[in-house]
Amino acid sequence: MSSSYMTMLLLAGSGVLVAGLFYTWSIGKGAKRAQGNLDTKIPGTVQEHAYIRNPVFLTYIIVISIALLFVVYFAVTTGRY
């Protein structure tokens, strides 16, 4: 038994996974083309906002937010709040 909300969530999640795969792949190709063993220069906007622009922190924030929304949604729909 599948609801339209779960189908939309599955499609959105799949889209994010595919986009992340291609983005990671393109970054990996760029890293292979880098010359020498030195890191590239970090852009100024990233240096100013090191934590906000960090994809690991953004991923944690997004996943925790989605999980909390699920908990709230199921609590409200089942009447167990």
SEFI-308336 format. One record per residue (C-alpha): residue in one letter; x, y negated, z negated. Coordinates in steps of 0.25 Angstrom, whole numbers, padded with zeros to 4 digits, always signed. Layout:
% residues N
AXYZ
...
% end
This chain:
% residues 81
M+0000+0000+0000
S+0007-0013+0005
S+0002-0027+0003
S+0005-0038+0013
Y+0013-0045+0002
M+0022-0033+0000
T+0024-0033+0016
M+0027-0048+0016
L+0037-0046+0005
L+0043-0034+0012
L+0045-0042+0025
A+0050-0054+0018
G+0060-0046+0010
S+0064-0038+0023
G+0066-0052+0030
V+0075-0057+0019
L+0083-0044+0019
V+0086-0045+0034
A+0089-0059+0033
G+0099-0057+0022
L+0105-0045+0030
F+0108-0054+0042
Y+0113-0066+0034
T+0122-0057+0026
W+0127-0050+0039
S+0130-0064+0045
I+0137-0069+0033
G+0145-0056+0033
K+0149-0058+0048
G+0154-0072+0044
A+0162-0067+0033
K+0169-0057+0042
R+0173-0068+0052
A+0179-0076+0041
Q+0194-0078+0042
G+0203-0074+0031
N+0199-0070+0017
L+0194-0084+0013
D+0180-0088+0010
T+0173-0098+0018
K+0170-0112+0012
I+0158-0113+0004
P+0148-0124+0009
G+0146-0136+0000
T+0132-0134-0002
V+0134-0120-0007
Q+0145-0125-0016
E+0136-0135-0022
H+0125-0125-0025
A+0133-0112-0027
Y+0122-0105-0035
I+0110-0109-0027
R+0116-0106-0013
N+0121-0092-0018
P+0113-0081-0011
V+0115-0071-0023
F+0108-0081-0032
L+0097-0084-0022
T+0094-0070-0020
Y+0093-0067-0035
I+0084-0079-0037
I+0075-0075-0025
V+0074-0060-0029
I+0071-0064-0044
S+0060-0074-0039
I+0053-0064-0030
A+0054-0053-0041
L+0047-0063-0051
L+0037-0067-0040
F+0033-0052-0039
V+0032-0050-0054
V+0023-0062-0055
Y+0015-0058-0043
F+0012-0044-0048
A+0009-0049-0062
V-0001-0058-0057
T-0007-0049-0047
T-0008-0037-0057
G-0013-0046-0068
R-0002-0042-0078
Y+0003-0055-0082
% end
